[in-house]
Amino acid sequence: MSFLSNVRAIAYKETAIVRHDKALVGMVVAQPIIMLLLFGLALSNEPANVAWAVLDRDGSALSRRFVQDAQSTGYFQPWQRVHSYDEGYAKLATGDVLAFVVVPEDFARDARRSRPEVQVLLDGADPVSAARIGAYLSQVGARFETGRSVPVRDAPGPGLVVRQEFRFNRTLSDRRFFLAAIAGMLLTNLCMSATSLGLVAERENGTYEQMLSLPTRPLELVIGKLVPYVGLAYLVLAIATLGAGFGFGVWPSGSWLGLAVVTLPFVLASLSIGVFVSAIARTSAQAVFITVFAILPSMVLSGVMFPYQLMPEGVRQLGAIFPLRWYQIALRRVTLRGAGLDEIVVPVAMLSLIFVGLLLLIRRRLKPRLG
């Protein structure tokens, strides 16, 4: 009986502590609600809001009707008109569009004589979305009425031929899609978890006052805590990159220097999130829950698992505040699209901006305590 009484007494004490930790209870309740809303309402494997470009070399009423038929399916955003093949392919290569439709200049003439064709280039970096987008356009082509009144032997029935080509992942391998961004997932877990308990641990161990007595500024303190983990992060990047290459044949086809350059601001930004969590948390339990709360939405909204281009308005923009969004864009451009350093300037700039913003928030949070 004494055993049960002791256990009950300790359990009552711990329950009282948890019950009075309003921040912890709030995080425990909020996390499943937010994840339910994300997976139940915001995320889907069905393509929607698909960005696409059209090069209409024919310019006839028939070619415009085909484009309008595709638009009316409700899966696509208003098409982006391009004036050359190179311009459209550049949009596809940078991920600005997921499909590039080329209507040949003799489209209307072929519709009168035989079965016309259009070319569709699809971004195969996301295999599931590419396959579905291609299927939607093929369905539009199969139902398309060319207006041909006389049957043609080589063209049995209405419709047109959609010639599909998948770029950047010709075999639509899921393995390439996930392995291209696996370093981002690993580094996100490492960086946020490694630094989220730093200041909290100092406070709980009673060494926080000793740290305050050091002749250092808040930013010097923060950056000093980040530096040791930068080298560890590059080690993880090397293991992930070489492991994917030697183990599965997925090597970066672009600039290795660009990969190294974009990793630094990403690691610093992710580590800064952990430091900020540690600065606002009062206990280790709070820090752990807040960190998990930050990691899960980062994985979901960044585009690592679900293509961010297909997310609804608002949700897509919300994901842009997470460093992993910009890092996975750079990773997939370098690994799958063969991008050079000049093609990842925007992700590098955005990651640097996020890092600076976090430093300012941390400095503001720590200034009253260190002053």
N, C-alpha and C positions, 0 to 999 in steps of 0.2 A: 504493500500500500504506500510506503514511503517513497518508492520509486515513482509511482504514478503521481503522487502529490508534488514531488520535486519537478517532474516534467511539466505538470499543469501550472505550477507557479512560474517557472521560467517562460513557458509559452505565453502566459498572461502578461508577463513583463514585456516580452518582445512584441506582442500584439499591441500593447499600449504605445510602445515606441513607434511602431509602423503607423498606427492610427493617427498619431500626432504629426507625422511627417507628411504634410499636405502636398508638398511638391512630388514626393514619390508616389503617393496614391493617385494624384492627378495624372502623372505620366503613365501609370499602369492602366488607368481607365481610358486615356486618350489614344494610346498606341493602337489597340485593336479597333477602335472606332475609325481612326484615320485609315488604317490598312483595309478595313472592310469597304470603306467608301472608294478607295483607290482601285481595288480589285473588282468591286461590284459595279462601279459606275464609270470610272475613268479609263480603265485598261481593257483592251480587247485585241485578239489576234486578227480580227477582221479589218482589212485596210479601210481607212476613211481619211478624208482630208489629204488625199494623195497629191503631192506636188508633181506636175508633169509639164514638159515642154513640147511644143509642136513646131515642126518645120514643114510648112505647106508649100511645096514647090509647084503645085498645080494651080492653086488659087481659084478653083472652080466652085460653083455652088454645091456640087456633089461632094467635093472634099471637105468643104465647110460643114456640110450636113453630117458627115461621118464624125468629125470632131465634136459637133454639138450632140450627137447621139451618145458618144462616150461621156461627155460632160453631164448629160441628163441622168446618168445612172445614179448620181449622188455620191459616188465614191471619190470623185476627184475635185480638187480645187480648180478655180478658173485657170485655164491653160496659159502658160507663158510662151508667147510667140517669139521665136528666134529666127534669125535671118541667114544662118549658115549652119552647116553640119558641125563645124568646129565649136561654134558657140553653144549649141545644144549639148554636145558631148562634154564640154567643159563643165556645164551645169550638172551633168550626171556624175562626172568624176569627183566633184567637190561635195556631192550629196545634197545640192540645192534642189534637185528633182529626183524622183525615183523611177520615172519613165520618160523616155524620149521617143516621140512618134515622128516618123519621117514619111510624108506623103509624096510619092514621086510625081514628076511634072506631067507624066502622061496618064495620070490616074483616071480622069474622066474619059479619055479615049479608050483605055483598056476596059472600062466598065461597059462601053458599047460593043466591044468586040469579043471580050472574054471575061474572065474573072479577075478583077483588079487586085493589087497587092499593096500593103503598107508595111513598113519596117518599124519594129518596136524594139528599142534598146532598153533593157531593164537592169536596175541596180541589184545585182545578185549578192551583195554583201549581207543583206537580210533575206535568207532563202525563202522563208514562209511568205513574207509580204510580196516578194518578187513573183513567186509562183501564182499567188492569188491575183495580183494585179494583171499579170499576163493572161490569166483565165478570164478575167472580166473583159479585157479588151478583145479577146478571141470571141467571146459571146456576142459582143457588140458587132464584130465583123461578120459573124455567122448570120445575124438577124438583119444585117444592113441590106436595104432595098436599093439596088443600083438603077432601077428603072428600065432595065433591059427587057424589051417586049418579045424578042425572038430568041428561043433557046439556042444555046451554043454547046456544041459537043464537048468541048474542053471545060465548060463551066456548068456543071450540073446543079441547077437551082440558084437561088439568090445568094447574096453574101459576097464577102471578099476574103482574101487570104491575109492573115496577120503573121508575118515572118518575125519571130521572136529571137532575140539574142540576149543572153545574160552576160553581163560584164562584171569583172572584179571577183567573181566566184562562179565560174562557168558551170560547174557541176552542182551548184546549189547545196554545197556541203554545210550542214549545221555546225560541224566541227570547226571549220574556219571562222564562222561567225562568232562563236563563243571564245575560241582560243585567241582571237585577235584582240579581245578586250579583257582577258583574264588577269593581266597585270594590273589593270585599273581596279578590279574587285579586290585583289589581294592587298594592294597598297592602301585602299580605302579602309579595310579592316585593320591593317597594321597601324596606320598613322593615327586614326581616330582613337583606337583602343590604347595605344602606347602612351599618349599624352593626356588622356582625359582624367587620369587619376593623379597627375603630378602635384598640383597645388593642393588638392584635397588631401593627399597623403601627407604632405608637409604639415597641413593644419591638424590632421588627426594624430600625427606622431609627435606633435609638440615642437617641431623644428621651424614652424612658420615664422616665428619672431626672430629666430636666428638668421633666417634668409632675408628678413626685412632689414637687418642691421648691415648687410653687405653694401658697399659703396657702388651700387649699380642702379641704373634707371630701369623702369618697367620694360621698355623694349629690349634693352640689353639682357635682362633676365629671361624674357620670352624667347628671344633668338638663341640664347645660350642653351636653353632647354631643347630647342628643336634640332640643333646641329648634329648631335650624335645619331639621331634617327635618320638623317638624310643618307648617310652611308649605308645604313641597314636597308633602307628602301631601295637603293640602287642594287644591292645584293639580291633582293627579292625580284626586282625587274630582270636581272640577269638570269636568275633561275627560271623564271616564267618564260622568258623569250627563248633561251636555249632549250628548255624542256619542250616547248611547243615545236621548236624546229627539229631537234634530234628525234623526239618521240613521235611526232605526228606530221612532220614535213611542212609545218606552217611557219615560214620565215618572213620577216619584214621585207617587202619588196621595194620599199622606199628608202629614205635617208635614215641611217642609224644615228647620225649626229642629231637629226631632228627629233628622233625618239628620246635621246638623252637630254636634249635641251628642254622639251616640253614636260619632261618628268619632274624637273626641279621645281617650277612654280606649282605644279600639282601637289607634290609632296609637301611643300611648305604650306600651301593652303589647307590641305587635309590635316596636317599636324596642328595648324592654328585653330582649326575647329575643335580639336581635342583640348587644346589649352583653354579656349574660350569656355568649353563645357566645364573644365576643371575650375575655372574662375567663378562661374555662377553657381556651381553645385556646392551644397553645404556638407554632404556626406558622400562616402564612396558609393553607396547604393544609388543615390540620386545621379551621380556621375555615370554609372553603368547604364542606368535606364535611359538617360538623356542621350548617351552615345549610341545605344541600340536604336533609339528613336530617330537619330540622324542617319544612321547607316542604312536602315531598311528603305526609307523613302528615296535615299540617294540611289540605291540599287534599282529601284522600280522606275523612278522618273528620269534617270539619266540617259536611258536608251541602251544600257548594257544588255538587258534581257528583252525589252520591248522597244521597237523602233520609236524614237521620240517624235519623228515627223508625223506619225499617224495618231498622236494623242490629241484630245480635244483642246480647243483654245482655252487658255487660262492654265490648264494643267501642263501643257507644253512649255509655256513661259515660266511657270513655277519651277520646273526642273532645271532651268538655266542658272539658278542660284547655287546649285551643287557643283563642286569642282569636277566630280566624276563625269558630268555631262560633256564638258569641254575636253577632258582627257580622253574619253572613249572616242570622240570624234577624231582627235589627232591620231590615236592608236589605229583606228580602222583606216584612216587615210594613208598612213605610212605602211601598215601591214598589208592591206588588201588592194589599195589603189595606187601604190607606188609613189606616194607624195614626197616631195622634197621639203626642205626647211621653209621655203617661201610659201608653201601651201598650208602651213599650220601656224601662220602668224596670228590669225584671229584667236584660235584656242590658247596660244601662249599669252597673248595680251589679256584675254579674259581671265585666265588663271592668275596672272600677276595682279590684276585689278581686285580679284576676290581676296588674294593674300593681303594686299595693302589694306583693304577694307576691314578684314578681320583683325589685323594688327591695331588699327585705330580703335576698334571696339574693345579689344583686350586692354589697350592702354587706358582707355576711359574707365574700364571696369577695375583695373588694378590701381589706378592713380590715387584714390582715396585711401587705399590700404597701405600703399607704400610711401605716401607722403608723410 
